[in-house]
C-alpha cells in the first residue's frame, strides 16, 4: 500500500517557529519530527509555497523557513499543468469560495486537486482547514471533473502513534 501524500501549505512551516502560539507550535514540531522527518508520509510543497515564503519581510525568518524545506524530506513538486491549476484556482475565486487576496490558497487547493494529493495540511482555519470550505472545494472540483477525494486537515489530524 503506498504512503499517503501530503502537501504542506506555508502556514504549517511558519508554525514551527510560532512562539506566540505555543500549542500549535508544539503540535507542528511533533508532526515534523515524528512524521515528516521519518517519511511516514510522502511530503510535498510547490513553488507557490516558496513564493509565499519569499514574501516574508524578515530575511532571517525567510531563510529559516526555506531551510525547513531543505532539512526535511520534503519534495518541491513542479506541475506540468500550470495553466490548468490557474484555471481551477480562478474558478474557486469566481465561485466565492475564497477572496481574491487568497489566490495562493486557491493555488494550493487546485494543485492538490489536480495532482491527486491525499491531504492538504494547513493551520489556516478561516480559508482552508474547515469542513465547510472543504465541501465547497470538493463540489467545485467534481463540477469541473476532478474527482480525487482529498482532505484539508491540520497537522493534528495526521498525528497517530499507533502502528
Contact map, one row per residue, 1 for C-alpha under 8 A:
1110000000000000000000000000000000000000000000000000000000000000000000000000000000000000000000000000000000000000000000000000000000000000000000000000000000000000000
1111000000000000000000000000000000000000000000000000000000000000000000000000000000000000000000000000000000000000000000000000000000000000000000000000000000000000000
1111100000000000000000000000000000000001110000000000000000000000000000000000000000000000000000000000000000000000000000000000000000000000000000000000000000000000000
0111110000000000000000000000000000000000110000000000000000000000000000000000000000000000000000000000000000000000000001100000000000000000000000000000000000000000000
0011111000000000000000000000000000000000111100000000000000000000000000000000000000000000000000000000000000000000000011100000000000000000000000000000000000000000000
0001111100000000000000000000000000000000111100000000000000000000000000000000000000000000000000000000000000000000000011111000000000000000000000000000000000000000000
0000111110000000000000000000000000000000001110000000000000000000000000000000000000000000000000000000000000000001000010111000000000000000000000000000000000000000000
0000011111111000000000000000000000000000001110000000000000000000000000000000000000000000000000000000000000000000000000011100000000000000000000000000000000000000000
0000001111111000000000000000000000000000000010001000000000000000000000000000000000000000000000000000000010010000000000011100000000000000000000000000000000000000000
0000000111111100000000000000000000000000000000001001100000000000000000000000000000000000000000000000000000000000000000000100000000000000000000000000000000000000000
0000000111111110000000000000000000000000000000000000000000000000000000000000000000000000000000000000000000000000000000000111000000000000000000000000000000000000000
0000000111111111000000000001000000000000000000000000000000000000000000000000000000000000000000000000000000000000000000001110000000000000000000000000000000100000000
0000000111111111100000000000000000000000000000000000000000000000100100000000000000000000000000000000000000000000000000000000000000000000000000000000000000000000000
0000000001111111110000000000000000000000000000000000000000000000100000000000000000000000000000000000000000000000000000000000000000000000000000000000000000000000000
0000000000111111110010011001000000000000000000000000000000000000000000000000000000000000000000000000000000000000000000000000000000000000000000000000000000000000000
0000000000011111110000001101100000000000000000000000000000000000000000000000000000000000000000000000000000000000000000000000000000000000000000000000000000000000000
0000000000001111111000001000000000000000000000000000000000000000000000000000000000000000000000000000000000000000000000000000000000000000000000000000000000000000000
0000000000000111111111011000000000000000000000000000000000000000000000000000000000000000000000000000000000000000000000000000000000000000000000000000000000000000000
0000000000000000111111001000000000000000000000000000000000000000000000000000000000000000000000000000000000000000000000000000000000000000000000000000000000000000000
0000000000000000011111000000000000000000000000000000000000000000000000000000000000000000000000000000000000000000000000000000000000000000000000000000000000000000000
0000000000000010011111111000000000000000000000000000000000000000000000000000000000000000000000000000000000000000000000000000000000000000000000000000000000000000000
0000000000000000011111111100000000000000000000000000000000000000000000000000000000000000000000000000000000000000000000000000000000000000000000000000000000000000000
0000000000000000000011111110000000000000000000000000000000000000000000000000000000000000000000000000000000000000000000000000000000000000000000000000000000000000000
0000000000000010010011111111000000000000000000000000000000000000000000000000000000000000000000000000000000000000000000000000000000000000000000000000000000000000000
0000000000000011111011111111100000000000000000000000000000000000000000000000000000000000000000000000000000000000000000000000000000000000000000000000000000000000000
0000000000000001000001111111110000000000000000000000000000000000000000000000000000000000000000000000000000000000000000000000000000000000000000000000000000000000000
0000000000000000000000111111111000000000000000000000000000000000000000000000000000000000000000000000000000000000000000000000000000000000000000000000000000110000000
0000000000010011000000011111111100000000000000000000000000000000000000000000000000000000000000000000000000000000000000000000000000000000000000000000000000110000000
0000000000000001000000001111111110000000000000000000000000000000000000000000000000000000000000000000000000000000000000000000000000000000000000000000000000000000000
0000000000000000000000000111111111100000000000000000000000000000000000000000000000000000000000000000000000000000000000000000000000000000000000000000000000000000000
0000000000000000000000000011111111110000000000000000000000000000000000000000000000000000000000000000000000000000000000000000000000000000000000000000000000110110000
0000000000000000000000000001111111111000000000000000000000000000000000000000000000000000000000000000000000000000000000000000000000000000000000000000000000000000000
0000000000000000000000000000111111111100000000000000000000000000000000000000000000000000000000000000000000000000000000000000000000000000000000000000000000000000000
0000000000000000000000000000011111111100000000000000000000000000000000000000000000000000000000000000000000000000000000000000000000000000000000000000000000000000000
0000000000000000000000000000011111111111100000000000000000000000000000000000000000000000000000000000000000000000000000000000000000000000000000000000000000000010000
0000000000000000000000000000001111111111101000000000000000000000000000011100000000000000000000000000000000000000000000000000000000000000000000000000000000000000000
0000000000000000000000000000000111111111000000000000000000000000000000011000000000000000000000000000000000000000000000000000000000000000000000000000000000000000000
0000000000000000000000000000000011111111000000000000000000000000000000000000000000000000000000000000000000000000000000000000000000000000000000000000000000000000000
0000000000000000000000000000000000111111111000000000000000000000000000001000000000000000000000000000000000000000000000000000000000000000000000000000000000000000000
0010000000000000000000000000000000111111110000000000000000000000000000000000000000000000000000000000000000000000000000000000000000000000000000000000000000000000000
0011110000000000000000000000000000110011111000000000000000000000000000000000000000000000000000000000000000000000000000000000000000000000000000000000000000000000000
0011110000000000000000000000000000000011111100000000000000000000000000000100000000000000000000000000000000000000000000000000000000000000000000000000000000000000000
0000111100000000000000000000000000010010111110000000000000000000000000001110000000000000000000000000000000000000000000000000000000000000000000000000000000000000000
0000111100000000000000000000000000000000011111000000000000000000000000000111100000000000000000000000000000000000000000000000000000000000000000000000000000000000000
0000001110000000000000000000000000000000001111111000000000000000000000000111100000000000000000000000000000000000000000000000000000000000000000000000000000000000000
0000000000000000000000000000000000000000000111111100000000000000000000000001110000000000000000000000000000000000000000000000000000000000000000000000000000000000000
0000000000000000000000000000000000000000000011111110000000000000000000000001110000000000000000000000000000000000000000000000000000000000000000000000000000000000000
0000000000000000000000000000000000000000000011111111000000000000000000000000000000000000000000000000000100110000000000000000000000000000000000000000000000000000000
0000000011000000000000000000000000000000000011111111100000000000000000000000000000000000000000000000000000000000000000000000000000000000000000000000000000000000000
0000000000000000000000000000000000000000000001111111110000000000010000000000000000000000000000000000000000000000000000000000000000000000000000000000000000000000000
0000000000000000000000000000000000000000000000111111111000000000000000000000000000000000000000000000000000000000000000000000000000000000000000000000000000000000000
0000000001000000000000000000000000000000000000011111111100000000000000000000000000000000000000000000000100000000000000000000000000000000000000000000000000000000000
0000000001000000000000000000000000000000000000001111111100000100110000000000000000000000000000000000000000000000000000000000000000000000000000000000000000000000000
0000000000000000000000000000000000000000000000000111111100000100000000000000000000000000000000000000000000000000000000000000000000000000000000000000000000000000000
0000000000000000000000000000000000000000000000000011111110000100000000000000000000000000000000000000000000000000000000000000000000000000000000000000000000000000000
0000000000000000000000000000000000000000000000000001111111101100000000000000000000000000000000000000000000000000000000000000000000000000000000000000000000000000000
0000000000000000000000000000000000000000000000000000001111101100000000000000000000000000000000000000000000000000000000000000000000000000000000000000000000000000000
0000000000000000000000000000000000000000000000000000000111111100000000000000000000000000000000000000000000000000000000000000000000000000000000000000000000000000000
0000000000000000000000000000000000000000000000000000000111111110000000000000000000000000000000000000000000000000000000000000000000000000000000000000000000000000000
0000000000000000000000000000000000000000000000000000000001111111000000000000000000000000000000000000000000000000000000000000000000000000000000000000000000000000000
0000000000000000000000000000000000000000000000000000000111111111100000000000000000000000000000000000000000000000000000000000000000000000000000000000000000000000000
0000000000000000000000000000000000000000000000000000111111111111110000000000000000000000000000000000000000000000000000000000000000000000000000000000000000000000000
0000000000000000000000000000000000000000000000000000000000111111111000000000000000000000000000000000000000000000000000000000000000000000000000000000000000000000000
0000000000000000000000000000000000000000000000000000000000011111111100000000000000000000000000000000000000000000000000000000000000000000000000000000000000000000000
0000000000001100000000000000000000000000000000000000100000001111111110000000000000000000000000000000000000000000000000000000000000000000000000000000000000000000000
0000000000000000000000000000000000000000000000000100100000000111111111000000000000000000000000000000000000000000000000000000000000000000000000000000000000000000000
0000000000000000000000000000000000000000000000000000000000000011111111100000000000000000000000000000000000000000000000000000000000000000000000000000000000000000000
0000000000001000000000000000000000000000000000000000000000000001111111110000000000000000000000000000000000000000000000000000000000000000000000000000000000000000000
0000000000000000000000000000000000000000000000000000000000000000111111111110000000000000000000000000000000000000000000000000000000000000000000000000000000000000000
0000000000000000000000000000000000000000000000000000000000000000011111111100000000000000000000000000000000000000000000000000000000000000000000000000000000000000000
0000000000000000000000000000000000000000000000000000000000000000001111111000000000000000000000000000000000000000000000000000000000000000000000000000000000000000000
0000000000000000000000000000000000011000000000000000000000000000000111111100000000000000000000000000000000000000000000000000000000000000000000000000000000000000000
0000000000000000000000000000000000011010001000000000000000000000000011111110000000000000000000000000000000000000000000000000000000000000000000000000000000000000000
0000000000000000000000000000000000010000011110000000000000000000000011011111000000000000000000000000000000000000000000000000000000000000000000000000000000000000000
0000000000000000000000000000000000000000001110000000000000000000000010001111100000000000000000000000000000000000000000000000000000000000000000000000000000000000000
0000000000000000000000000000000000000000000111100000000000000000000000000111110000000000000000000000000000000000000000000000000000000000000000000000000000000000000
0000000000000000000000000000000000000000000111100000000000000000000000000011111000000000000000000000000000000000000000000000000000000000000000000000000000000000000
0000000000000000000000000000000000000000000001100000000000000000000000000001111100000000000000000000000000000000000000000000000000000000000000000000000000000000000
0000000000000000000000000000000000000000000000000000000000000000000000000000111111000000000000000000000000000010001000000000000000000000000000000000000000000000000
0000000000000000000000000000000000000000000000000000000000000000000000000000011111000000000000000000000000000000000000000000000000000000000000000000000000000000000
0000000000000000000000000000000000000000000000000000000000000000000000000000001111111000000000000000000000000000000000000000000000000000000000000000000000000000000
0000000000000000000000000000000000000000000000000000000000000000000000000000001111111100000000000000000000000000000000000000000000000000000000000000000000000000000
0000000000000000000000000000000000000000000000000000000000000000000000000000000011111110000000000000000000000000000000000000000000000000000000000000000000000000000
0000000000000000000000000000000000000000000000000000000000000000000000000000000011111111000000000000000000000000000000000000000000000000000000000000000000000000000
0000000000000000000000000000000000000000000000000000000000000000000000000000000011111111100000000000000000100110010000000000000000000000000000000000000000000000000
0000000000000000000000000000000000000000000000000000000000000000000000000000000001111111110000000000000000100100000000000000000000000000000000000000000000000000000
0000000000000000000000000000000000000000000000000000000000000000000000000000000000111111111000000000000000000000000000000000000000000000000000000000000000000000000
0000000000000000000000000000000000000000000000000000000000000000000000000000000000011111111100000000000000100100000000000000000000000000000000000000000000000000000
0000000000000000000000000000000000000000000000000000000000000000000000000000000000001111111110000000001001101100000000000000000000000000000000000000000000000000000
0000000000000000000000000000000000000000000000000000000000000000000000000000000000000111111111000000001001000000000000000000000000000000000000000000000000000000000
0000000000000000000000000000000000000000000000000000000000000000000000000000000000000011111111100000000000000000000000000000000000000000000100000000000000000000000
0000000000000000000000000000000000000000000000000000000000000000000000000000000000000001111111111100000001000000000000000000000000000000100100000000000000000000000
0000000000000000000000000000000000000000000000000000000000000000000000000000000000000000111111111111001001000000000000000000000000000000000000000000000000000000000
0000000000000000000000000000000000000000000000000000000000000000000000000000000000000000011111111000000000000000000000000000000000000000000000000000000000000000000
0000000000000000000000000000000000000000000000000000000000000000000000000000000000000000001111111100000000000000000000000000000000000000000000000000000000000000000
0000000000000000000000000000000000000000000000000000000000000000000000000000000000000000000111111110000000000000000000000000000000000000000000000000000000000000000
0000000000000000000000000000000000000000000000000000000000000000000000000000000000000000000111111110000000000000000000000000000000001001100000000000000000000000000
0000000000000000000000000000000000000000000000000000000000000000000000000000000000000000000110111111011001000000000000000000001000000000000000000000000000000000000
0000000000000000000000000000000000000000000000000000000000000000000000000000000000000000000010011111111000000000000000000000000000000000000000000000000000000000000
0000000000000000000000000000000000000000000000000000000000000000000000000000000000000000000010000111111000000000000000000000000000000000000000000000000000000000000
0000000000000000000000000000000000000000000000000000000000000000000000000000000000000000000000000011111000000000000000000000000000000000000000000000000000000000000
0000000000000000000000000000000000000000000000000000000000000000000000000000000000000000000000000111111111000000000000000000000000000000000000000000000000000000000
0000000000000000000000000000000000000000000000000000000000000000000000000000000000000000110010000111111111100000000000000000000000000000000000000000000000000000000
0000000000000000000000000000000000000000000000010001000000000000000000000000000000000000000000000000011111110000000000000000000000000000000000000000000000000000000
0000000010000000000000000000000000000000000000000000000000000000000000000000000000000000000000000000011111111000000000000000001100000000000000000000000000000000000
0000000000000000000000000000000000000000000000000000000000000000000000000000000000000000110110000100011111111100000000000000000000000000000000000000000000000000000
0000000000000000000000000000000000000000000000010000000000000000000000000000000000001101100000000000001111111110000000000000000000000000000000000000000000000000000
0000000010000000000000000000000000000000000000010000000000000000000000000000000000000000000000000000000111111111000000010000000000000000000000000000000000000000000
0000000000000000000000000000000000000000000000000000000000000000000000000000000000000000100000000000000011111111100000010000000000000000100000000000000000000000000
0000000000000000000000000000000000000000000000000000000000000000000000000000000000001101100000000000000001111111110000000000000000000000000000000000000000000000000
0000000000000000000000000000000000000000000000000000000000000000000000000000001000001000000000000000000000111111111000000000000000000000000000000000000000000000000
0000001000000000000000000000000000000000000000000000000000000000000000000000000000000000000000000000000000011111111111110000000000000000000000000000010000000000000
0000000000000000000000000000000000000000000000000000000000000000000000000000000000000000000000000000000000001111111110000000000000000000000010000111010000000000000
0000000000000000000000000000000000000000000000000000000000000000000000000000000000001000000000000000000000000111111110000000000000000000000000000100000000000000000
0000000000000000000000000000000000000000000000000000000000000000000000000000001000000000000000000000000000000011111110000000000000000000000000000000000000000000000
0000000000000000000000000000000000000000000000000000000000000000000000000000000000000000000000000000000000000001111111000000000000000000000000000001010000000000000
0000111000000000000000000000000000000000000000000000000000000000000000000000000000000000000000000000000000000001111111110000000000000000000000000000010000000000000
0001110000000000000000000000000000000000000000000000000000000000000000000000000000000000000000000000000000000001000111110000000000000000000000000000111000000000000
0001111000000000000000000000000000000000000000000000000000000000000000000000000000000000000000000000000000000001000011111000000000000000000000000000011110000000000
0000011110000000000000000000000000000000000000000000000000000000000000000000000000000000000000000000000000011001000011111100000000000000000000000000011110000000000
0000011110010000000000000000000000000000000000000000000000000000000000000000000000000000000000000000000000000000000000111110000010000000000000000000000111100000000
0000000111110000000000000000000000000000000000000000000000000000000000000000000000000000000000000000000000000000000000011111100110000000000000000000000111100000000
0000000000110000000000000000000000000000000000000000000000000000000000000000000000000000000000000000000000000000000000001111100010000000000000000000000011100000000
0000000000100000000000000000000000000000000000000000000000000000000000000000000000000000000000000000000000000000000000000111111110000000000000000000000000000000000
0000000000000000000000000000000000000000000000000000000000000000000000000000000000000000000000000000000000000000000000000111111111000000000000000000000000000000000
0000000000000000000000000000000000000000000000000000000000000000000000000000000000000000000000000000000000000000000000000001111111000000000000000000000000000000000
0000000000000000000000000000000000000000000000000000000000000000000000000000000000000000000000000100000010000000000000000001111111001000000000000000000000000000000
0000000000000000000000000000000000000000000000000000000000000000000000000000000000000000000000000000000010000000000000000101111111001100000000000000000100000000000
0000000000000000000000000000000000000000000000000000000000000000000000000000000000000000000000000000000000000000000000001111111111101100000000000000000111000000000
0000000000000000000000000000000000000000000000000000000000000000000000000000000000000000000000000000000000000000000000000000111111111100000000000000000110000000000
0000000000000000000000000000000000000000000000000000000000000000000000000000000000000000000000000000000000000000000000000000000011111110000000000000000000000000000
0000000000000000000000000000000000000000000000000000000000000000000000000000000000000000000000000000000000000000000000000000000001111111000000000000000000000000000
0000000000000000000000000000000000000000000000000000000000000000000000000000000000000000000000001000000000000000000000000000001111111111100000000000000000000000000
0000000000000000000000000000000000000000000000000000000000000000000000000000000000000000000000000000000000000000000000000000000111111111110000000000001100000000000
0000000000000000000000000000000000000000000000000000000000000000000000000000000000000000000000000000000000000000000000000000000000111111111000000000000000000000000
0000000000000000000000000000000000000000000000000000000000000000000000000000000000000000000000001000000000000000000000000000000000011111111100000000000000000000000
0000000000000000000000000000000000000000000000000000000000000000000000000000000000000000000100001000000000001000000000000000000000001111111110000000000000000000000
0000000000000000000000000000000000000000000000000000000000000000000000000000000000000000000000000000000000000000000000000000000000000111111111000000100000000000000
0000000000000000000000000000000000000000000000000000000000000000000000000000000000000000000000000000000000000000000000000000000000000011111111100000000000000000000
0000000000000000000000000000000000000000000000000000000000000000000000000000000000000000001100000000000000000000000000000000000000000001111111110000000000000000000
0000000000000000000000000000000000000000000000000000000000000000000000000000000000000000000000000000000000000000100000000000000000000000111111111110000000000000000
0000000000000000000000000000000000000000000000000000000000000000000000000000000000000000000000000000000000000000000000000000000000000000011111111110000000000000000
0000000000000000000000000000000000000000000000000000000000000000000000000000000000000000000000000000000000000000000000000000000000000000001111111100000000000000000
0000000000000000000000000000000000000000000000000000000000000000000000000000000000000000000000000000000000000000000000000000000000000000000111111100000000000000000
0000000000000000000000000000000000000000000000000000000000000000000000000000000000000000000000000000000000000000000000000000000000000000000011111110000000000000000
0000000000000000000000000000000000000000000000000000000000000000000000000000000000000000000000000000000000000000110000000000000000000000000011111111000000000000000
0000000000000000000000000000000000000000000000000000000000000000000000000000000000000000000000000000000000000000100000000000000000000000000011001111100000000000000
0000000000000000000000000000000000000000000000000000000000000000000000000000000000000000000000000000000000000000100100000000000000000000000000000111110000000000000
0000000000000000000000000000000000000000000000000000000000000000000000000000000000000000000000000000000000000000000001000000000000000000010000000011111000000000000
0000000000000000000000000000000000000000000000000000000000000000000000000000000000000000000000000000000000000001100111110000000000000000000000000001111100000000000
0000000000000000000000000000000000000000000000000000000000000000000000000000000000000000000000000000000000000000000001110000000000000100000000000000111110000000000
0000000000000000000000000000000000000000000000000000000000000000000000000000000000000000000000000000000000000000000000111100000111000100000000000000011111000000000
0000000000000000000000000000000000000000000000000000000000000000000000000000000000000000000000000000000000000000000000111110000011000000000000000000001111111100000
0000000000000000000000000000000000000000000000000000000000000000000000000000000000000000000000000000000000000000000000001110000010000000000000000000000111111100000
0000000000010000000000000011001000000000000000000000000000000000000000000000000000000000000000000000000000000000000000001110000000000000000000000000000011111110000
0000000000000000000000000011001000000000000000000000000000000000000000000000000000000000000000000000000000000000000000000000000000000000000000000000000011111110000
0000000000000000000000000000000000000000000000000000000000000000000000000000000000000000000000000000000000000000000000000000000000000000000000000000000011111111000
0000000000000000000000000000001000000000000000000000000000000000000000000000000000000000000000000000000000000000000000000000000000000000000000000000000011111111000
0000000000000000000000000000001000100000000000000000000000000000000000000000000000000000000000000000000000000000000000000000000000000000000000000000000000111111100
0000000000000000000000000000000000000000000000000000000000000000000000000000000000000000000000000000000000000000000000000000000000000000000000000000000000001111110
0000000000000000000000000000000000000000000000000000000000000000000000000000000000000000000000000000000000000000000000000000000000000000000000000000000000000011111
0000000000000000000000000000000000000000000000000000000000000000000000000000000000000000000000000000000000000000000000000000000000000000000000000000000000000001111
0000000000000000000000000000000000000000000000000000000000000000000000000000000000000000000000000000000000000000000000000000000000000000000000000000000000000000111
